Amino acid sequence: PAGKEVGAVLRAGNLCVLESTSPPYSTRMVEKIVSEVSGLAPEQFMTAHCPERIIPGRMLIELRENDRIIGSNRPESAQFAKEIYEKVVTGGTIRLTDDLTAEMCKLTENSSRDAQIAFANELSMICDKAGINVWELIDLANKHPRVNILQPGCGVGGHCIAVDPWFIVADYPEQAQLIKRARETNDYKADWCAGKVLDACHAFVERNGREPVVACMGLAFKPNIDDLRESPAKYIASRIVSESRADVLIVEPNIPSHPSFHLTDYKEAYRRADIVVWLVRHTPFLSIARDEAKQELDFCGVRKSC
Protein backbone atom coordinates (compact mmCIF):
# COMPACT_ATOMS: atom_id res chain seq x y z
CA PRO A 1 0.00 0.00 0.00
CA ALA A 2 2.76 2.50 0.84
CA GLY A 3 4.51 1.86 -2.47
CA LYS A 4 1.25 2.45 -4.35
CA GLU A 5 0.62 5.70 -2.48
CA VAL A 6 4.12 6.94 -3.25
CA GLY A 7 3.78 5.87 -6.89
CA ALA A 8 0.59 7.91 -7.23
CA VAL A 9 2.41 11.18 -6.47
CA LEU A 10 5.98 10.43 -7.61
CA ARG A 11 7.42 12.55 -10.40
CA ALA A 12 10.48 12.11 -12.60
CA GLY A 13 13.69 12.92 -10.73
CA ASN A 14 12.15 12.29 -7.28
CA LEU A 15 13.81 10.18 -4.59
CA CYS A 16 11.93 7.41 -2.75
CA VAL A 17 13.61 6.31 0.50
CA LEU A 18 12.66 3.17 2.43
CA GLU A 19 13.57 3.47 6.13
CA SER A 20 11.48 0.60 7.49
CA THR A 21 13.46 -2.47 8.53
CA SER A 22 13.02 -5.02 5.79
CA PRO A 23 14.77 -8.07 4.28
CA PRO A 24 17.05 -7.83 1.23
CA TYR A 25 15.35 -6.99 -2.06
CA SER A 26 12.56 -5.02 -0.35
CA THR A 27 13.75 -1.70 -1.75
CA ARG A 28 13.82 -3.18 -5.26
CA MET A 29 10.30 -4.50 -4.74
CA VAL A 30 9.17 -1.01 -3.71
CA GLU A 31 10.92 0.40 -6.76
CA LYS A 32 8.98 -2.00 -8.99
CA ILE A 33 5.63 -1.10 -7.39
CA VAL A 34 6.33 2.63 -7.61
CA SER A 35 7.36 2.24 -11.24
CA GLU A 36 4.18 0.35 -12.13
CA VAL A 37 1.87 2.83 -10.42
CA SER A 38 3.65 6.00 -11.54
CA GLY A 39 4.24 4.85 -15.10
CA LEU A 40 7.87 5.93 -14.79
CA ALA A 41 10.78 3.70 -15.70
CA PRO A 42 13.12 2.95 -12.76
CA GLU A 43 15.79 5.07 -14.45
CA GLN A 44 13.50 8.11 -14.25
CA PHE A 45 13.42 8.26 -10.42
CA MET A 46 15.65 7.22 -7.54
CA THR A 47 15.28 4.77 -4.68
CA ALA A 48 17.43 4.17 -1.61
CA HIS A 49 17.36 2.33 1.70
CA CYS A 50 18.39 4.15 4.87
CA PRO A 51 17.61 2.11 7.99
CA GLU A 52 16.79 3.95 11.20
CA ARG A 53 19.22 3.87 14.10
CA ILE A 54 17.33 5.44 16.98
CA ILE A 55 15.98 4.36 20.37
CA PRO A 56 12.94 5.61 22.32
CA GLY A 57 13.71 8.63 24.47
CA ARG A 58 16.63 9.78 22.28
CA MET A 59 15.07 9.94 18.84
CA LEU A 60 15.92 13.52 17.84
CA ILE A 61 19.41 13.31 19.34
CA GLU A 62 20.22 10.06 17.56
CA LEU A 63 18.73 11.26 14.27
CA ARG A 64 21.39 13.95 14.28
CA GLU A 65 24.33 12.18 15.89
CA ASN A 66 24.27 8.53 14.83
CA ASP A 67 26.14 7.25 11.79
CA ARG A 68 23.76 6.33 8.97
CA ILE A 69 23.94 3.85 6.11
CA ILE A 70 22.44 4.64 2.72
CA GLY A 71 22.20 1.92 0.07
CA SER A 72 20.95 1.94 -3.49
CA ASN A 73 21.25 -0.22 -6.58
CA ARG A 74 22.52 2.91 -8.34
CA PRO A 75 25.43 4.93 -6.87
CA GLU A 76 23.99 8.24 -8.07
CA SER A 77 20.79 7.60 -6.11
CA ALA A 78 22.76 6.86 -2.94
CA GLN A 79 24.78 10.03 -3.40
CA PHE A 80 21.64 12.14 -3.89
CA ALA A 81 20.10 10.63 -0.74
CA LYS A 82 23.30 11.40 1.16
CA GLU A 83 23.08 15.06 0.19
CA ILE A 84 19.58 15.20 1.66
CA TYR A 85 20.40 13.31 4.86
CA GLU A 86 23.45 15.50 5.48
CA LYS A 87 21.07 18.34 6.30
CA VAL A 88 19.80 16.31 9.27
CA VAL A 89 22.73 14.08 10.24
CA THR A 90 25.02 16.77 11.61
CA GLY A 91 27.01 14.74 14.15
CA GLY A 92 27.29 11.32 12.52
CA THR A 93 28.92 9.94 9.41
CA ILE A 94 26.91 8.81 6.39
CA ARG A 95 28.27 5.71 4.66
CA LEU A 96 27.20 4.56 1.21
CA THR A 97 26.72 1.01 -0.01
CA ASP A 98 24.31 -0.99 -2.18
CA ASP A 99 20.69 -1.49 -1.17
CA LEU A 100 21.00 -5.21 -0.34
CA THR A 101 23.87 -4.60 2.06
CA ALA A 102 22.05 -1.71 3.72
CA GLU A 103 18.95 -3.83 4.25
CA MET A 104 20.93 -6.74 5.66
CA CYS A 105 23.01 -4.42 7.84
CA LYS A 106 20.03 -3.36 9.96
CA LEU A 107 18.92 -6.98 10.37
CA THR A 108 22.48 -7.93 11.27
CA GLU A 109 22.79 -5.22 13.91
CA ASN A 110 19.65 -6.32 15.71
CA SER A 111 20.37 -10.04 15.29
CA SER A 112 23.81 -9.51 16.79
CA ARG A 113 22.31 -7.76 19.80
CA ASP A 114 19.73 -10.53 20.15
CA ALA A 115 22.45 -13.20 20.14
CA GLN A 116 24.50 -11.33 22.74
CA ILE A 117 21.47 -10.92 24.99
CA ALA A 118 20.58 -14.59 24.49
CA PHE A 119 24.01 -15.58 25.80
CA ALA A 120 23.46 -13.50 28.93
CA ASN A 121 19.94 -14.84 29.41
CA GLU A 122 21.05 -18.44 28.94
CA LEU A 123 23.89 -17.86 31.39
CA SER A 124 21.43 -16.51 33.97
CA MET A 125 19.35 -19.70 33.77
CA ILE A 126 22.47 -21.84 34.10
CA CYS A 127 23.58 -19.84 37.13
CA ASP A 128 20.16 -20.18 38.72
CA LYS A 129 20.45 -23.95 38.38
CA ALA A 130 24.02 -23.95 39.71
CA GLY A 131 23.35 -21.58 42.61
CA ILE A 132 25.72 -18.88 41.27
CA ASN A 133 25.12 -15.13 41.38
CA VAL A 134 25.00 -14.30 37.67
CA TRP A 135 25.52 -10.56 38.24
CA GLU A 136 28.76 -11.13 40.13
CA LEU A 137 29.85 -13.73 37.58
CA ILE A 138 29.35 -11.37 34.64
CA ASP A 139 31.10 -8.54 36.44
CA LEU A 140 34.13 -10.74 37.07
CA ALA A 141 34.16 -12.23 33.55
CA ASN A 142 34.00 -8.74 32.04
CA LYS A 143 37.27 -7.86 33.74
CA HIS A 144 38.89 -9.87 30.92
CA PRO A 145 40.08 -7.35 28.32
CA ARG A 146 38.33 -9.12 25.44
CA VAL A 147 35.07 -10.13 27.16
CA ASN A 148 31.96 -7.95 27.24
CA ILE A 149 28.94 -9.96 28.38
CA LEU A 150 25.67 -8.04 28.45
CA GLN A 151 23.25 -7.97 31.37
CA PRO A 152 20.47 -10.59 31.41
CA GLY A 153 16.80 -9.71 31.66
CA CYS A 154 13.41 -11.35 31.41
CA GLY A 155 13.57 -11.60 27.63
CA VAL A 156 13.82 -9.22 24.69
CA GLY A 157 11.11 -6.80 23.63
CA GLY A 158 10.51 -3.85 21.37
CA HIS A 159 9.63 -3.76 17.72
CA CYS A 160 13.21 -4.22 16.48
CA ILE A 161 15.42 -6.76 18.24
CA ALA A 162 12.50 -9.07 19.05
CA VAL A 163 11.28 -9.02 15.44
CA ASP A 164 14.07 -8.36 12.94
CA PRO A 165 16.04 -11.64 13.31
CA TRP A 166 12.99 -13.53 12.05
CA PHE A 167 13.39 -11.82 8.65
CA ILE A 168 16.77 -13.53 8.25
CA VAL A 169 15.51 -16.85 9.60
CA ALA A 170 12.51 -16.79 7.24
CA ASP A 171 14.62 -16.19 4.13
CA TYR A 172 17.64 -18.31 5.08
CA PRO A 173 16.33 -21.07 7.39
CA GLU A 174 19.16 -23.54 6.74
CA GLN A 175 21.92 -21.01 7.33
CA ALA A 176 20.48 -18.97 10.23
CA GLN A 177 20.82 -21.63 12.91
CA LEU A 178 22.46 -19.47 15.60
CA ILE A 179 20.18 -16.50 14.90
CA LYS A 180 17.10 -18.71 15.25
CA ARG A 181 18.37 -20.33 18.45
CA ALA A 182 19.11 -16.95 20.02
CA ARG A 183 15.61 -15.75 19.21
CA GLU A 184 14.10 -18.90 20.73
CA THR A 185 16.27 -18.53 23.86
CA ASN A 186 15.13 -14.97 24.46
CA ASP A 187 11.48 -15.90 23.92
CA TYR A 188 11.89 -18.86 26.29
CA LYS A 189 13.42 -16.64 28.99
CA ALA A 190 10.07 -14.91 29.51
CA ASP A 191 8.32 -18.26 29.99
CA TRP A 192 11.10 -19.36 32.34
CA CYS A 193 10.63 -16.22 34.43
CA ALA A 194 6.87 -16.66 34.55
CA GLY A 195 7.35 -20.26 35.66
CA LYS A 196 9.66 -19.18 38.48
CA VAL A 197 7.04 -16.72 39.75
CA LEU A 198 4.22 -19.25 39.55
CA ASP A 199 6.36 -21.77 41.45
CA ALA A 200 7.05 -19.13 44.10
CA CYS A 201 3.32 -18.46 44.46
CA HIS A 202 2.60 -22.16 44.91
CA ALA A 203 5.34 -22.51 47.52
CA PHE A 204 4.04 -19.46 49.38
CA VAL A 205 0.56 -21.00 49.63
CA GLU A 206 2.02 -24.23 50.99
CA ARG A 207 4.02 -22.33 53.63
CA ASN A 208 1.41 -19.78 54.66
CA GLY A 209 -1.99 -21.26 53.84
CA ARG A 210 -3.05 -18.23 51.79
CA GLU A 211 -2.47 -16.72 48.38
CA PRO A 212 0.36 -14.17 48.16
CA VAL A 213 0.28 -10.55 47.09
CA VAL A 214 2.61 -10.34 44.07
CA ALA A 215 4.04 -7.07 42.77
CA CYS A 216 5.07 -7.13 39.11
CA MET A 217 7.53 -4.27 38.85
CA GLY A 218 7.63 -2.91 35.30
CA LEU A 219 5.84 -3.49 32.00
CA ALA A 220 8.00 -1.65 29.45
CA PHE A 221 10.39 -3.56 27.21
CA LYS A 222 13.44 -1.71 28.57
CA PRO A 223 14.25 0.65 31.46
CA ASN A 224 12.93 4.20 31.75
CA ILE A 225 10.65 4.26 28.69
CA ASP A 226 6.88 4.03 28.18
CA ASP A 227 7.01 1.62 25.21
CA LEU A 228 5.37 -1.76 25.88
CA ARG A 229 5.63 -3.27 22.38
CA GLU A 230 6.60 -6.96 22.40
CA SER A 231 7.47 -6.55 26.09
CA PRO A 232 8.41 -9.76 27.90
CA ALA A 233 7.58 -8.05 31.20
CA LYS A 234 4.01 -7.43 30.07
CA TYR A 235 3.78 -11.05 28.91
CA ILE A 236 5.02 -12.34 32.27
CA ALA A 237 2.62 -10.12 34.21
CA SER A 238 -0.27 -11.36 32.05
CA ARG A 239 0.64 -14.98 32.74
CA ILE A 240 0.82 -14.40 36.49
CA VAL A 241 -2.58 -12.72 36.45
CA SER A 242 -4.20 -15.47 34.38
CA GLU A 243 -2.45 -18.55 35.82
CA SER A 244 -2.30 -17.79 39.54
CA ARG A 245 -4.86 -16.97 42.19
CA ALA A 246 -2.59 -14.38 43.76
CA ASP A 247 -3.47 -10.75 44.33
CA VAL A 248 -1.31 -9.27 41.55
CA LEU A 249 -0.24 -5.63 41.67
CA ILE A 250 0.97 -4.22 38.34
CA VAL A 251 3.53 -1.40 38.33
CA GLU A 252 4.71 0.75 35.44
CA PRO A 253 5.78 4.24 36.53
CA ASN A 254 6.28 5.51 32.97
CA ILE A 255 2.63 5.32 31.86
CA PRO A 256 -0.47 6.88 33.47
CA SER A 257 -2.81 3.97 32.76
CA HIS A 258 -3.20 0.71 30.85
CA PRO A 259 -6.30 -0.75 29.16
CA SER A 260 -5.81 -4.24 30.60
CA PHE A 261 -4.13 -3.64 33.97
CA HIS A 262 -4.94 -1.53 36.98
CA LEU A 263 -1.65 0.17 37.83
CA THR A 264 -0.34 0.59 41.36
CA ASP A 265 2.26 3.05 42.62
CA TYR A 266 5.63 1.31 42.91
CA LYS A 267 6.18 2.24 46.57
CA GLU A 268 2.72 1.06 47.57
CA ALA A 269 3.12 -2.15 45.59
CA TYR A 270 6.41 -2.96 47.29
CA ARG A 271 4.93 -2.23 50.71
CA ARG A 272 1.92 -4.49 50.15
CA ALA A 273 3.67 -7.36 48.37
CA ASP A 274 4.69 -10.72 49.75
CA ILE A 275 6.55 -11.53 46.52
CA VAL A 276 8.27 -8.78 44.54
CA VAL A 277 9.06 -9.57 40.91
CA TRP A 278 11.59 -7.20 39.35
CA LEU A 279 10.91 -7.26 35.61
CA VAL A 280 12.33 -3.94 34.39
CA ARG A 281 15.25 -2.02 35.89
CA HIS A 282 13.54 1.37 36.03
CA THR A 283 15.58 4.00 37.86
CA PRO A 284 12.95 4.70 40.58
CA PHE A 285 13.07 1.04 41.61
CA LEU A 286 16.75 1.30 42.54
CA SER A 287 15.98 3.57 45.50
CA ILE A 288 13.64 1.11 47.23
CA ALA A 289 15.23 -0.20 50.43
CA ARG A 290 15.15 -3.96 50.66
CA ASP A 291 12.77 -5.57 53.14
CA GLU A 292 14.19 -8.96 54.05
CA ALA A 293 10.71 -10.19 55.00
CA LYS A 294 9.70 -10.13 51.34
CA GLN A 295 10.65 -12.67 48.71
CA GLU A 296 12.20 -10.98 45.72
CA LEU A 297 12.68 -12.47 42.26
CA ASP A 298 15.14 -10.26 40.44
CA PHE A 299 15.19 -10.91 36.69
CA CYS A 300 16.77 -7.61 35.65
CA GLY A 301 19.47 -6.75 38.20
CA VAL A 302 17.68 -4.25 40.43
CA ARG A 303 19.40 -5.83 43.44
CA LYS A 304 22.66 -6.80 41.76
CA SER A 305 24.69 -4.32 43.81
CA CYS A 306 22.95 -5.17 47.10
N, C-alpha and C positions, 0 to 999 in steps of 0.2 A: 504493500500500500504506500509506503513512504517513497519508494522509487517512482511509482506512478504519479504521485503528487508533485514530486520534483520535476519529472518529465513534462508535466502539463505546463510548467512555467519557465522551463529552461530555455535559454537562448544561445545561439552560437557564440563561442568564446567564453561561456560561463564555466565556473569550477564547481563540481559537486564533491563534497568531502563526506566520507563515512567515518564517524567517530565511534559508533557503537562497537563493542567487542564482538567479533565474528570470526568464523573459521576461514582459512585460506580460500580464495576465489570468490568471496562474498562481494568485494568491491567490483570485480569484473561482472558478477551477476547483476549488481545494481546498474553498472554502466550499460549492460544490455537492455535492461528494463527501461532505463531513461531514454536510451536511443530509440527503442520501439515506440514509446509514447510520444516523444518529442518530434520524431521524424528526422532527427539529426543523425548523421553518421558519427561514430565514436571519435573520429578525427576532428570533428567540428566543435567538440567541447572537451573539458578536462575532468578527470576523476582522480581522487587520491584517498588514501586511508591514513588517518591520524588518530591513533588510539588515545583515549583519555588516561591521564596519570594523576588523579586527584583522590583525596579521601574526605569523608564528611568532616565538617568543622574547619577545614583548611582549603576549601575549594578555590577561592579567589587568589589566595597566596600561592597555591601550587599551580594554578593556571599560568601565573606569571613566572614562577621560579623553577619549575621542574623542566628537565630536558624533555624534548618531544621528538617523536619519530614520525616522519612523513614518508609514505610509500606510494608509488604509482607505477603502472606498467609503461609509462612514458616519462623520461627524465624531465622534459619541459613542464609537465603538469606538476611534478613534485616541486620543482623550482618555483613555479608560480604560487603554489600553496605555501611554500616557505616564506615567500615575500609577504603574504597575508598574515601568517601566524607570527612573524617577527614583530608585528605591531602590538601583539598581546604578550608573547613570551619574551619578557625583558630581562629576566635573570637566568634563564636556562639556555641550553644549547639545542638547536634544531638539527637533527641528523637525517639525511635522506637515504632511502633505499627503495627497493621495489615493493609493490603492494602485497605480494604473498609473504615476504619476510616481515613487513610491518604488522600484518594480521597475526602471523604466528608469534611475533615477539610479545604481544600483549598476553596471549594465551600462555606463553612460556613463563612470563613473569609471575602470573598468578598460580600456575601449576607448580613452579619452583617454591613459592611461599607455602602452598598447600602441602607439598612433600616435607618441607622443613618443619611445619607445624605438626604434621602427622608423626614425625620422628619423636618430637617432644611429647605428644599425647600418648603414643605407644609406650614411651619410656615411663610416663607417669603411671600407667596401668601395671607395668612390670614392677615398678617400685612399690606400688600399693600391695602387690602380691608378696613381695620380698620383705616388706616392713622397712623400707628405706625412705628417708625424706627426699623426695624428688627435687625440691627447691634447693636444698643444700648440695645435692649431687650435681645439679646443673651448674650451680655457682662454682663449685670446685673444678668441674670438667672444663668450664670456660676460661679457667686460668691458663690452659694450654694455649700457646700463641696462635695455633691454627684451628681452634675449635670455637664455634659460636652457636651453641644450641639455643633455640628459642624457648620461650616460656610456654608450658602447657596450659590448656584451658578446658572448657567443657565441649569443645567441638570447633567448627569453623562456620561463620555466618557471613551475611552480606550478599550483595548481588554480583560479586566478582569472583573472589577466591572459591566460594562454595559452588559456583556454577561453571566458570570458564574451563576448568580441566575436562569437563564432560564433552566439550566440543572436540578436543583432541582424541579422547577415548572413542567417541562416536565415529570419527573419520578414520582412525588408525587403531582399531581394536587389538590387532595382533602385536603391534609394536609398543603400545602405551601401557605396558604391564605395571610399571612402578607408579605411573600417574594414576591409574585406576585404583591400585591398592592404597595409595595415600588418601584418595578421596573416600574410599570405603572405610578406612581407619578413622578419619575425622568424623564421618557420619556415625560410625559405631560408638565413638567416644560419648556422644550425647546419650545414647541408649545405656551405655555403661554407667554414666553418672546418674541417670534416672533410676536404674536398678539399685545403685548404692543407697539412694535416698529411700526408696521403697523398702529395702531391707532394714534400714535404720528405723523406719516407722514401725515395721512389724516387731522388731526387737524391743522398741520402746513400749509397745502395748504389752508384750510378754512380761517386761520388768515392772510396769507401773499399773497395769490393769485399766488403762484408758488410752484414748487416741491422743497423739501429740499435737501441739501447735507447731507448724513448720513455716519458717520464713524463707521464701525464695528471693534472694537478694540480687536483683538485676534481671532485665529482660532484653536489653540491647545486644547487638551482636559483637560489640567491642566496648571498651571503657569510655565513659564520658561523652557519649553521643545519644541521640534520640532515635536512631535508626534500628528498627526491629526486623528488617528483611532477612529471611532465611536464618533467623537467630536460633542457635542451639539452646540458649537459656530459656527462650520462650517455649520451645518444644519440651524441654525438661519440666518446666513449671506446669505446662498443660497435662503432661503425663501424671505428675504428682496429684494434680487436682482430680483427674478422671480415674486414677487407679488406686488411690488411697482413700481412707475415710478420715484422714487428718483434717484439722482446721488449718487451711493453707493461706498464709498471708503473702501477697504478691507485692514486690517492691520494685519500682523503677523511677528514680528521682529525676530523670531527664525528660519525662513526659507528664502532662497534667492529668491524663485519663487514658483508659484503654477500653475498647468496645467489648472485650470478653472478660477482662479481669477487673475486680475492684482493687484499687491500689491503696497501699498502706504506707505511711511515713516510715522511713528506714529505721529511725530511732525507736519508734513505737513497736515496729515489727520485731526488732532485736529484743526489746524488753519483754514482749509477750511470748516469744518463741521458746519451745523446748529444744527444737532442732533448727539450727541456722545453716542454710545452704548458700554458700557463696558461689554465685554463678558468673558475675561480671565484676571486674576489679575497678569499680567506680571510685573516684577519689574520696567522696564523702565517707565511704565505708571504712577507709583506712584509719579514721579517727575514732572508731568505736572501740572502747576499752573491752577487753575480753572478760567474759563472765565464765569462770570455770565450771559453773553449775550447768551450763548449756552444752549440748553436743553440737559441734561445728563440723560441717563437711565443706572443705575448702578446695574447690575445683579450679580456682583461678589465681591463687597466690595472695589473697588478702592478708593472710597470717604468716606469710613466708618469712618475715623478719622477726616474728614474735618468738 
